[in-house]
Amino acid sequence: MSDNQQPWKRIHDKLQQVLHQYQVLQKDNDRLTKEVKELKARDVTQAKKIDELENKIAALKTATGQLNEADKKDLDKRLHQYIREIDRCIAMLSQ
């Protein structure tokens, strides 16, 4: 190989190496992006499940009368929020 073709070959080889690394990184990025989406979806599902279970616990405590002061205040607060929301809906319907 002549002396002036050698640098071009090295550049070509390096470029091929960089392109290969880019493709590998792109595949890895795609895989990680997919994994992040799946984990976020699982996180949302688990958060909903936790919320449902906390509501069930609160309902059971209320039904059995095993509420401590903090639970009573929380229940009272939620009941007032529900009542305000119902009042707001009734006001909207009466317009």
Order of alpha helices (4+ residues) and beta strands (2+ residues): alpha-alpha
